Amino acid sequence: MKIRHFGKTPAIPLQLILMVPFVLQIFGAVGLVGYLSFKNGQKAVNDLAAQLMDRTSISVNQHLEAYLSIPHQVIKINADAIRMGLLDVRDRQTLGKYFWHQMQAYDLNYIGIGLTTGEGVGAARYDPKTVVIDDWSPKPPNNVTNYATDNKGDRTHVVTIYDWDNFQEPWYTEPVKAGKPIWSRIVTVNYPNYPYIAASAGRPIYDANNRLLGMVGADIHLLKLSDFLRNIDLSSSGQVFIMERNGLLIANSAKEQPFTTVKDEIRRLKAIDSGNPIVQGIAKQIQQRFKGFQSISKDTNLRLDFQGELYYVQVTPWRDQYGLDWLVVVSVPESEFMAQIDANTRTTILLCLAALGVACGMGVLTSGWITRPILRLNRASEAITSGNFDQAVEDSRIQELNALANSFNQMARQLRESFTALEKSNAELEDRVEYRTGELKNALSELQRTQSQIIQSEKMSSLGQMVGGVAHEINNPVNFIHGNLVHTQQYTQDLLKFVQLYQQHYPNPADEIQIAAEEIDLEFLQEDLPKMLSSMKMGTDRIRQIVLSLRNFSRMDEAEFKPVDIHEGINSTLLILQHRLKDRPERPSIEVIQDYGSLPLVECYAGQLNQVFMNILTNAIDALLVARDSPENSHKQFAITISTEVTDRNSVIIRIADSGPGMSTEVLHKIFDPFFTTKPVGSGTGLGLSISHSIVVSSHGGKLTCVSAPGEGSEFIIEIPIAPRQVL
């Protein structure tokens, strides 16, 4: 029997066995890297475009909020000044100069006032350089005179005369009809070499009796928004534009203006009619996508195809509290980003292919020699990572790996030493940081206290000087009137007695005298004239009392200790705050209960103590007004109780208590901290009670405490030595 020998399967070289899987792995890795590189590039483009548009939209929104808030801030200042009587709406000469000075401080095109009588005055910047004053009487024609001005705001000569009617202008009628501050429609005028496109802000104004006087307004130029958009760092082909809900352009970043001139008239363009093809095309696609612009209610990101190129587009609604409702559109072409991404992708593929060939060749030669030493290094590194620094790598037969092993061993040794030193240094550094942090906190606290004292002192000093000056100026004419009223009353009585004596001796006067007596109602005049003079005398007495209180309160800049009547300072402060205490249609009066003890004269800084009384009483009134707004307190009578007494510690105590809502324990612990306030933003600085505490404690060596609980009101207790040692 023959034995058949089957052929043996050829042996495959080990190098080929190692090489084929290695090459396949490298090839798969290269392909995956190229694919992921492309996808990541696209994702990076999308993210970068979104971030760029978000950043641009935020920048535009912030600029709109800041730029468009200026007119309403200015007209609120003017309306408040008129309500408080600081500006006389009948004095158009002074009003025009006041508006002229405001134009120097604010980047506005017009500031003015229109009255219900048809009169008005305003300061305008009809070109970028000069400011003129418009002054108009009630009725056209030729009722407006435009004046040129000098560098002090004085009128120099008439520039032009034209017609104006308040009651036909949206600038006047829309705010008055709304009864609140609003934006009226956008104004367009083609002045020579200076197109005037402005948004008009208007606010109704009222006198102290809440009677409508008219309105104050301010214009701000909208073309400057286009200048801002052109300076935004977006991209070479990107566009930003702002439009109204009806599609009319407000501003754009393109070189083309958002308006056109037809027969010397400015006509605003719709975004879909813009001279810039990108703005026009993007606006048309947005309009088609949303079937108009009115339905866009939130931030929207789009990818639009315009002329064969993809654009990233973000549409952001922008609104303000005065009626503006605009859309901010940011567009960036995809090509701005993808060109570099495509080039990088091609480069990555070429490099990956080259690396594939090199890696295959080198991998065959070096894999076996370097694997084992590297594994030993890897195990040692993992041990170090786990916190075991006592590692040493054995030598191999490869010189470079031996050097690497020696370096690794040396590094491990130095790492152990460095880690030990670092732990020690870290402990020392933490101690230093903690010590230094404590010093900085103390320094910051002291700086804040000093700054608040300086600010409040300067403010109260200026207020004191102003009040003192006003009281001094009022005092002289009032004393003159008061003194002459005595003589006038005596002369009037003498004349009336003379007339009565004449009537007794001549009971039947001539017809002409009888007719004249009936025309002037002689009997009523004899009866009413003494009453009228008596009322005038009572009025001048009241004015003298107010002036005396103002002069007493205005002693803010007295820098010496002197004996002072504490009750006089309290009464002066109450008189100044009387307008906030008396009853009004919307609320009852706040009752002030004065329980004064018999106090000696107290040596103190009179002006500073008046400041303390003012701060505490003002806070008490504010607290009562807050409590009044609660429905359950609508019929409650609110009161402030002020009591004084002398203690056996040679000091006086002043207690000021209110029947307000009181304070929680958490708030009570912070009320004397600088800049702490529970009032809404813009209603308080948080410095009043902090300054008061410093005045009482640091300047007078006294005590200022507060006792309060929710629902039980608040009581401030001031204790001042009668004859303290002056505190510097």
MARFI-182533 format. One line per 10 residues: their letters; for each residue x, z, y of C-alpha. Coordinates in Angstrom, 3 decimals, decimal comma. Example, Ala and Ser with C-alpha at 12.3 -4.5 7.8 and 13.67 -1.06 7.14 Angstrom:
<nodes>
as) 12,300/7,800/-4,500  13,670/7,140/-1,060
</nodes>
This chain:
<nodes>
mkirhfgktp) 0,000/0,000/0,000  1,344/-0,998/3,326  1,265/1,358/6,271  0,282/-0,304/9,498  2,038/0,956/12,659  -0,190/0,699/15,739  1,606/-0,021/19,019  2,335/3,064/21,161  0,730/3,360/24,583  3,393/2,735/27,204
aiplqlilmv) 4,454/5,896/29,027  3,737/6,041/32,707  6,556/7,192/34,921  6,051/10,636/36,443  6,948/9,249/39,842  4,037/6,784/39,601  1,659/9,516/38,457  2,637/11,618/41,475  2,670/8,657/43,851  -0,755/7,032/43,112
pfvlqifgav) -2,895/10,136/43,835  -0,704/10,908/46,861  -1,183/7,397/48,262  -4,930/7,530/47,648  -5,136/10,869/49,411  -3,113/9,622/52,355  -5,224/6,460/52,588  -8,459/8,481/52,493  -7,123/10,921/55,077  -6,056/8,098/57,400
glvgylsfkn) -9,473/6,416/57,140  -11,298/9,684/57,716  -9,085/10,554/60,684  -9,730/7,154/62,248  -13,492/7,431/61,729  -13,692/11,005/63,019  -11,460/10,065/65,953  -13,909/7,337/66,956  -16,954/9,574/66,520  -15,331/12,470/68,326
gqkavndlaa) -14,373/10,084/71,119  -17,996/9,023/71,503  -19,187/12,629/71,437  -16,512/13,566/73,959  -17,738/10,766/76,223  -21,325/12,004/76,003  -20,271/15,585/76,679  -17,952/14,593/79,513  -20,626/12,410/81,125  -23,198/15,217/80,847
qlmdrtsisv) -20,751/17,755/82,312  -19,808/15,389/85,132  -23,436/14,719/86,013  -24,316/18,429/85,745  -21,443/19,318/88,040  -22,444/16,604/90,505  -26,132/17,623/90,454  -25,233/21,277/91,001  -22,941/20,336/93,881  -25,671/18,205/95,492
nqhleaylsi) -28,329/20,910/94,985  -26,090/23,584/96,502  -25,330/21,361/99,486  -29,033/20,574/99,997  -29,949/24,273/99,861  -27,230/25,201/102,353  -27,664/22,219/104,701  -31,463/22,190/104,818  -31,786/25,979/105,242  -30,133/25,831/108,691
phqvikinad) -33,171/24,489/110,680  -35,529/27,127/109,245  -33,016/29,908/109,924  -32,707/28,785/113,550  -36,454/28,482/114,179  -37,069/31,878/112,521  -34,533/33,440/114,918  -36,300/31,776/117,861  -39,805/32,768/116,661  -38,716/36,409/116,179
airmglldvr) -37,093/36,447/119,623  -40,324/35,175/121,205  -42,490/37,663/119,267  -40,247/40,571/120,381  -40,363/39,394/123,974  -36,668/38,517/124,174  -37,548/34,932/125,164  -40,188/34,050/127,781  -41,966/30,849/126,729  -43,038/30,296/130,333
drqtlgkyfw) -39,430/30,157/131,556  -38,577/26,609/130,427  -35,362/26,588/132,491  -33,911/29,528/130,521  -35,337/28,285/127,208  -33,693/24,887/127,644  -30,301/26,476/128,309  -30,767/28,847/125,334  -31,515/25,904/123,024  -28,494/24,046/124,464
hqmqaydlny) -26,213/26,924/123,446  -27,760/26,991/119,961  -26,961/23,289/119,607  -23,298/24,126/120,160  -23,390/26,596/117,252  -25,415/24,612/114,704  -25,076/21,095/113,298  -28,594/20,051/114,322  -30,073/17,098/116,214  -32,886/18,855/118,041
igiglttgeg) -34,097/22,398/118,817  -37,258/22,819/120,871  -40,616/24,445/121,494  -44,122/23,038/122,021  -46,855/25,234/123,491  -50,622/25,237/123,138  -50,773/24,426/126,872  -49,104/21,061/126,206  -45,825/22,141/127,795  -42,476/22,286/126,051
vgaarydpkt) -38,701/22,098/126,284  -35,918/21,183/123,875  -32,222/20,441/123,530  -31,299/17,222/121,718  -28,266/15,432/120,350  -29,444/11,812/120,439  -25,881/10,598/119,935  -22,986/12,311/118,150  -21,278/13,526/121,336  -23,631/14,717/124,089
vviddwspkp) -26,444/17,277/124,269  -29,336/16,677/126,685  -32,379/18,751/127,647  -35,992/17,477/127,465  -38,463/19,335/129,735  -42,138/18,341/129,756  -45,294/19,393/131,560  -48,759/19,488/129,919  -50,128/15,980/130,351  -48,741/12,432/130,390
pnnvtnyatd) -47,959/10,011/131,913  -44,316/10,477/132,891  -44,481/14,160/132,042  -41,095/14,370/130,216  -37,809/14,547/132,105  -34,560/14,043/130,170  -31,605/15,825/131,814  -27,880/15,410/131,307  -25,955/18,695/131,058  -22,515/20,051/131,861
nkgdrthvvt) -20,272/22,116/129,588  -22,199/25,300/130,475  -25,635/23,929/129,597  -26,763/23,525/133,214  -28,823/20,460/134,091  -26,871/17,951/136,204  -29,039/14,865/136,728  -32,099/13,055/135,365  -31,329/10,502/132,654  -34,802/9,159/131,967
iydwdnfqep) -38,529/9,932/132,248  -41,106/9,128/129,569  -44,480/10,171/128,091  -45,110/12,908/125,518  -48,229/14,586/124,103  -47,772/17,637/121,837  -51,210/17,225/120,319  -50,502/13,697/119,051  -47,161/14,473/117,389  -46,821/15,562/113,707
wytepvkagk) -43,775/17,554/114,840  -46,242/19,888/116,613  -49,581/19,465/114,866  -48,546/19,861/111,199  -46,861/23,341/111,468  -49,669/24,633/113,717  -52,313/23,370/111,269  -50,455/24,852/108,284  -50,054/28,231/109,999  -46,656/28,726/108,376
piwsrivtvn) -43,135/27,236/108,474  -43,057/23,753/106,887  -41,267/20,426/106,971  -43,205/17,732/108,799  -42,771/14,045/108,048  -39,365/12,399/108,479  -38,681/10,973/111,973  -36,980/7,558/112,471  -35,850/6,287/115,899  -33,399/3,471/116,661
ypnypyiaas) -31,310/4,799/119,541  -28,591/2,434/120,850  -25,693/2,427/118,382  -27,061/5,557/116,702  -29,905/5,388/114,149  -31,856/8,680/114,216  -33,342/9,655/110,835  -34,188/13,342/110,777  -36,232/15,922/108,892  -38,268/18,153/111,229
agrpiydann) -38,706/21,862/110,486  -41,544/23,616/112,348  -42,866/27,198/112,562  -45,917/28,546/114,476  -45,102/31,219/117,073  -47,229/34,144/118,166  -47,046/36,776/120,877  -47,022/40,526/120,315  -50,838/40,448/119,993  -50,651/37,791/117,249
rllgmvgadi) -52,066/35,061/119,480  -50,851/31,527/118,837  -48,439/30,320/121,505  -47,466/27,023/119,886  -44,530/26,199/117,624  -40,754/26,062/117,490  -38,990/23,218/115,717  -35,582/21,843/114,755  -34,424/18,435/113,481  -31,531/17,853/111,077
hllklsdflr) -29,954/14,422/110,564  -30,437/13,064/107,032  -27,765/10,339/107,259  -25,140/13,070/106,967  -26,359/13,628/103,407  -25,179/10,076/102,608  -21,754/10,948/104,048  -21,624/13,987/101,762  -22,627/11,941/98,679  -19,936/9,333/99,403
nidlsssgqv) -17,290/12,073/99,367  -18,302/13,398/95,931  -15,603/12,823/93,314  -17,785/11,125/90,682  -16,292/7,831/89,465  -15,394/4,440/90,873  -18,692/2,855/89,730  -20,956/5,917/89,618  -23,802/6,319/92,092  -25,714/9,322/93,467
fimernglli) -28,909/8,931/95,463  -31,742/11,162/96,693  -35,305/9,948/97,132  -38,767/11,253/97,858  -41,545/11,237/95,255  -42,950/8,080/96,867  -39,648/6,313/96,137  -38,279/6,225/99,705  -34,539/6,803/99,876  -33,223/9,904/101,621
ansakeqpft) -29,495/9,287/101,057  -27,119/7,483/98,681  -23,433/7,360/97,877  -23,294/3,566/98,121  -21,802/1,873/101,174  -25,213/0,327/101,903  -27,393/2,434/104,223  -30,755/3,795/102,947  -32,602/1,961/105,741  -32,887/-1,435/107,395
tvkdeirrlk) -33,509/-2,550/110,970  -36,408/-4,897/111,675  -37,033/-5,924/115,300  -35,036/-2,924/116,584  -37,093/-0,549/114,409  -35,665/1,681/111,698  -37,456/1,143/108,386  -36,560/3,340/105,452  -35,987/1,568/102,138  -37,449/2,394/98,773
aidsgnpivq) -34,895/2,990/96,047  -36,220/-0,040/94,142  -35,496/-2,175/97,255  -32,001/-0,795/97,931  -29,271/-3,199/98,936  -27,059/-1,707/96,229  -27,868/-3,423/92,881  -26,991/-0,348/90,784  -29,255/1,975/92,807  -32,012/-0,642/92,730
giakqiqqrf) -31,738/-1,300/88,986  -31,541/2,376/87,985  -34,545/3,253/90,205  -36,656/0,440/88,724  -35,945/1,538/85,148  -36,738/5,190/85,966  -40,006/4,091/87,585  -40,919/2,009/84,530  -39,909/4,733/82,077  -42,042/7,438/83,758
kgfqsiskdt) -44,707/5,114/85,277  -43,782/6,321/88,743  -41,764/9,208/90,120  -44,527/11,816/90,436  -44,502/12,844/86,757  -40,833/13,945/86,683  -41,041/17,739/86,604  -37,760/18,863/85,038  -34,118/17,837/84,618  -33,973/14,650/82,528
nlrldfqgel) -30,966/12,874/80,949  -31,284/9,158/80,144  -29,195/6,260/78,800  -30,215/3,046/80,547  -29,076/-0,537/79,980  -28,410/-2,340/83,270  -26,987/-5,884/83,288  -25,644/-5,480/79,754  -23,887/-2,169/80,460  -24,963/1,311/79,426
yyvqvtpwrd) -25,371/3,959/82,137  -25,658/7,721/81,743  -28,389/8,865/84,185  -29,535/12,355/85,141  -32,700/12,911/87,236  -33,067/16,376/88,797  -36,124/17,510/90,825  -35,193/19,467/93,979  -37,748/21,521/95,873  -37,715/24,190/98,571
qygldwlvvv) -40,247/26,726/99,771  -41,127/24,718/102,875  -42,595/21,655/101,149  -39,704/19,320/100,321  -39,997/17,674/96,869  -37,123/15,258/96,206  -35,385/13,709/93,203  -31,573/13,736/92,829  -30,351/10,855/90,607  -26,780/10,697/89,241
svpesefmaq) -25,615/7,624/87,275  -22,259/6,988/85,578  -21,374/3,788/83,577  -20,290/4,340/79,995  -17,387/1,918/80,494  -15,702/4,430/82,807  -14,990/6,544/79,716  -15,087/4,213/76,689  -12,236/1,897/77,771  -9,660/4,652/77,332
idantrttil) -11,385/5,940/74,197  -11,246/2,469/72,566  -7,560/2,076/73,412  -6,817/5,525/72,003  -8,753/4,686/68,819  -6,728/1,502/68,202  -3,500/3,362/68,800  -4,613/6,113/66,423  -5,377/3,603/63,635  -1,985/1,883/63,976
lclaalgvac) -0,135/5,174/63,992  -2,104/6,380/60,971  -1,215/3,227/58,994  2,438/3,556/59,901  2,390/7,196/58,972  0,779/6,276/55,645  3,679/4,060/54,644  6,347/6,518/55,771  4,593/9,464/54,184  4,262/7,701/50,839
gmgvltsgwi) 7,959/6,939/50,634  9,162/10,295/51,855  6,629/12,172/49,799  7,962/10,716/46,535  11,522/11,804/47,316  10,999/15,179/48,853  7,841/16,643/47,341  9,517/18,106/44,297  12,499/19,574/46,168  10,658/21,200/49,038
trpilrlnra) 7,500/22,450/47,358  8,902/25,538/45,690  10,970/26,864/48,646  8,056/26,186/50,992  5,697/28,058/48,719  8,044/31,034/48,838  8,118/30,809/52,650  4,342/30,519/52,693  3,863/33,636/50,591  6,273/35,557/52,813
seaitsgnfd) 4,456/34,327/55,961  1,071/35,384/54,583  2,481/38,805/53,835  3,738/39,100/57,428  0,329/37,952/58,687  -1,247/40,748/56,653  1,054/43,271/58,380  3,821/43,575/55,770  7,005/42,843/57,751  9,442/43,820/54,960
qavedsriqe) 9,959/40,257/53,659  13,071/38,304/52,553  13,168/34,711/51,229  15,671/33,729/48,480  18,097/30,821/48,934  17,476/27,393/47,406  19,751/24,463/46,563  18,702/22,553/49,711  20,943/23,305/52,708  18,216/22,884/55,347
lnalansfnq) 15,831/25,100/53,456  18,603/27,680/53,129  19,007/27,613/56,923  15,246/27,893/57,290  15,179/30,832/54,881  17,977/32,575/56,815  16,173/31,947/60,107  12,957/33,219/58,609  14,643/36,389/57,367  16,232/36,939/60,778
marqlresft) 12,903/36,276/62,497  11,136/38,771/60,229  13,745/41,397/61,059  13,488/40,761/64,814  9,705/40,718/64,545  9,748/44,159/62,982  11,956/45,473/65,793  9,927/43,703/68,505  6,627/44,940/67,125  7,894/48,513/67,172
aleksnaele) 9,142/48,120/70,751  5,892/46,398/71,754  3,782/49,268/70,473  5,836/51,683/72,550  5,685/49,476/75,663  1,969/48,960/75,205  1,332/52,685/75,165  3,390/53,133/78,358  1,649/50,192/80,013  -1,795/51,561/79,224
drveyrtgel) -0,848/54,853/80,849  0,422/53,050/83,963  -2,643/50,809/84,172  -4,993/53,765/83,878  -3,110/55,657/86,616  -2,951/52,635/88,900  -6,631/51,841/88,334  -7,559/55,329/89,473  -5,477/54,916/92,635  -7,078/51,525/93,395
knalselqrt) -10,602/52,905/92,899  -9,888/55,742/95,339  -8,354/53,350/97,858  -11,288/50,945/97,569  -13,814/53,744/98,030  -12,006/54,993/101,131  -11,737/51,443/102,523  -15,454/50,813/102,049  -16,327/54,095/103,750  -14,011/53,367/106,685
qsqiiqsekm) -15,312/49,809/107,081  -18,929/50,950/107,028  -18,184/53,615/109,677  -16,453/51,111/111,948  -19,247/48,531/111,610  -22,036/51,029/112,227  -20,180/52,716/115,109  -19,597/49,401/116,869  -23,204/48,356/116,332  -24,665/51,626/117,626
sslgqmvggv) -22,223/51,675/120,559  -23,301/48,190/121,628  -26,960/49,141/121,173  -26,451/52,291/123,208  -24,810/50,400/126,050  -27,589/47,834/126,075  -30,389/50,433/125,967  -28,667/52,538/128,634  -28,238/49,518/130,877  -31,864/48,454/130,458
aheinnpvnf) -33,091/51,993/131,148  -30,905/52,199/134,279  -32,161/48,846/135,583  -35,815/49,769/134,917  -35,448/53,251/136,410  -34,760/52,154/140,011  -37,835/49,899/140,541  -40,082/52,345/138,661  -38,933/55,255/140,867  -39,497/53,065/143,933
ihgnlvhtqq) -43,045/52,226/142,812  -43,769/55,824/141,767  -42,548/57,239/145,075  -44,517/54,768/147,177  -47,718/55,321/145,160  -47,942/58,859/146,625  -47,881/57,483/150,166  -50,192/54,598/149,224  -52,713/57,037/147,779  -52,578/59,169/150,933
ytqdllkfvq) -52,927/56,124/153,219  -55,842/54,845/151,133  -57,630/58,196/151,360  -57,104/58,242/155,139  -58,493/54,702/155,500  -61,514/55,510/153,318  -62,191/58,667/155,360  -61,918/56,577/158,509  -64,436/54,070/157,143  -66,819/56,880/156,165
lyqqhypnpa) -66,481/58,406/159,652  -67,172/55,012/161,200  -70,298/54,617/159,029  -71,551/58,078/160,086  -71,249/57,315/163,786  -72,352/53,671/163,556  -74,940/53,586/160,772  -76,290/50,233/161,961  -73,304/47,862/162,133  -73,476/44,304/163,369
deiqiaaeei) -74,855/41,639/161,015  -71,426/40,070/160,557  -69,933/43,442/159,473  -72,891/44,108/157,160  -72,465/40,685/155,462  -68,724/41,231/155,040  -69,328/44,691/153,495  -71,751/43,219/150,967  -69,362/40,396/150,067  -66,496/42,778/149,274
dleflqedlp) -68,866/45,357/147,683  -67,603/48,113/149,999  -69,304/50,956/148,128  -67,735/49,968/144,793  -64,340/49,478/146,487  -64,514/53,010/148,012  -65,312/54,450/144,593  -62,888/52,366/142,446  -59,766/52,188/144,656  -58,784/55,894/144,276
kmlssmkmgt) -59,311/55,622/140,484  -57,109/52,514/140,338  -54,292/54,219/142,284  -54,555/57,279/140,027  -54,239/55,042/136,923  -51,214/53,316/138,433  -49,588/56,699/139,023  -50,268/57,726/135,392  -48,681/54,436/134,261  -45,510/54,963/136,291
drirqivlsl) -45,263/58,536/134,953  -45,392/57,152/131,397  -42,739/54,498/132,180  -40,452/57,198/133,646  -40,829/59,262/130,465  -39,930/56,227/128,317  -36,916/55,404/130,513  -35,757/59,019/130,311  -36,014/58,903/126,513  -34,098/55,606/126,346
rnfsrmdeae) -31,319/57,008/128,540  -31,166/60,130/126,403  -31,017/58,084/123,137  -28,420/55,649/124,539  -25,672/58,311/124,628  -24,004/56,533/121,695  -20,577/56,263/123,281  -20,189/59,908/124,291  -17,008/60,937/122,503  -16,948/64,638/123,392
fkpvdihegi) -18,590/67,727/121,989  -21,145/69,105/124,432  -24,120/71,464/124,262  -27,229/69,429/123,439  -30,957/70,132/123,050  -31,670/68,950/119,490  -35,417/68,723/120,149  -34,792/66,351/123,045  -32,863/63,964/120,764  -35,608/64,070/118,097
nstllilqhr) -38,355/63,426/120,648  -36,412/60,524/122,174  -36,013/58,944/118,747  -39,739/59,403/117,991  -40,644/57,789/121,299  -38,482/54,745/120,496  -40,138/54,477/117,050  -43,643/55,000/118,444  -44,511/51,319/117,927  -44,051/51,744/114,167
lkdrperpsi) -46,033/55,022/114,050  -49,190/54,118/115,936  -52,202/52,627/114,200  -52,656/48,889/113,702  -55,515/46,766/112,405  -53,856/46,416/109,017  -53,026/50,115/108,556  -53,784/53,576/110,002  -51,263/55,447/112,133  -48,522/57,640/110,689
eviqdygslp) -49,025/61,235/111,780  -45,943/63,146/113,003  -46,161/66,933/112,583  -43,625/68,784/114,763  -42,961/72,375/113,728  -40,125/73,295/116,096  -38,447/76,645/116,096  -36,616/78,204/119,046  -33,171/76,548/118,983  -30,189/77,220/121,239
lvecyagqln) -28,092/74,386/122,615  -25,913/72,957/119,840  -22,389/71,641/120,445  -22,216/68,172/118,865  -21,852/64,453/119,403  -25,301/63,748/120,862  -25,242/59,985/120,276  -24,132/60,313/116,663  -26,867/62,855/115,835  -29,453/60,545/117,446
qvfmniltna) -28,164/57,845/115,090  -28,734/60,192/112,103  -32,308/60,954/113,254  -32,968/57,228/113,735  -31,687/56,310/110,229  -33,642/59,057/108,415  -36,888/58,503/110,355  -36,659/54,725/109,871  -36,242/55,191/106,098  -39,197/57,607/106,056
idallvards) -41,409/55,071/107,862  -40,305/52,307/105,447  -41,143/54,529/102,466  -44,614/55,277/103,853  -45,263/51,576/104,489  -44,334/50,808/100,857  -46,702/53,538/99,638  -49,456/52,166/101,883  -49,392/48,818/99,991  -50,494/50,525/96,743
penshkqfai) -54,289/50,194/96,187  -54,652/53,848/95,238  -53,181/54,917/98,630  -55,322/52,614/100,805  -57,327/55,538/102,316  -54,559/58,138/102,312  -53,298/59,568/105,603  -49,503/59,362/105,759  -47,462/61,921/107,676  -43,901/62,839/108,627
tistevtdrn) -43,159/66,531/109,135  -40,214/67,624/111,331  -39,289/71,297/111,446  -36,331/73,179/112,929  -35,004/76,692/112,556  -31,923/78,857/113,135  -30,153/80,371/110,107  -28,180/83,585/109,809  -25,077/81,424/109,198  -24,830/80,558/112,932
sviiriadsg) -26,254/77,090/112,291  -29,467/75,148/112,795  -31,501/73,321/110,144  -33,543/70,188/110,789  -35,984/69,184/108,012  -37,525/65,695/107,994  -40,110/65,252/105,209  -42,452/62,370/104,391  -45,477/62,036/102,120  -44,202/58,781/100,588
pgmstevlhk) -43,667/57,767/96,957  -40,504/59,828/96,509  -37,372/58,901/94,518  -36,240/59,147/90,924  -33,277/61,319/89,951  -31,134/58,228/89,378  -31,811/56,886/92,889  -31,428/60,343/94,464  -27,858/60,616/93,125  -26,876/57,305/94,807
ifdpffttkp) -28,612/57,362/98,210  -25,493/58,421/100,119  -23,254/55,825/98,402  -22,074/52,988/100,709  -24,006/49,694/100,301  -26,593/51,228/97,939  -30,158/50,299/98,884  -33,537/50,015/97,146  -34,902/47,633/99,790  -35,348/43,901/99,133
vgsgtglgls) -32,428/41,531/99,829  -32,094/40,982/103,585  -34,079/44,166/104,513  -31,264/46,704/104,452  -27,474/47,018/104,316  -27,179/50,273/102,392  -25,023/51,790/105,174  -27,545/53,936/107,103  -27,590/57,076/104,914  -23,887/56,731/104,050
ishsivvssh) -22,987/56,704/107,773  -25,420/59,561/108,447  -23,810/61,647/105,698  -20,352/60,976/107,174  -21,531/61,926/110,695  -23,089/65,219/109,574  -20,380/66,275/107,087  -17,123/64,756/108,410  -17,774/64,732/112,183  -19,748/67,986/112,503
ggkltcvsap) -18,737/70,038/109,465  -22,360/70,327/108,380  -24,474/69,472/105,326  -26,911/66,641/104,594  -28,997/66,933/101,414  -32,179/65,367/100,067  -34,912/66,812/97,858  -37,305/64,332/96,241  -39,303/63,560/93,129  -41,545/60,604/92,184
gegsefiiei) -44,974/60,956/93,795  -43,977/64,045/95,846  -42,334/62,474/98,907  -38,812/63,101/100,180  -37,262/65,770/102,418  -33,897/65,408/104,180  -32,241/68,679/105,217  -29,635/68,593/108,004  -27,616/71,745/108,664  -25,326/71,719/111,749
piaprqvl) -23,159/74,629/113,013  -24,241/75,768/116,491  -20,659/75,935/117,827  -18,464/74,100/115,285  -14,763/73,413/115,523  -14,485/69,764/116,600  -13,735/67,565/113,537  -11,373/64,644/114,237
</nodes>
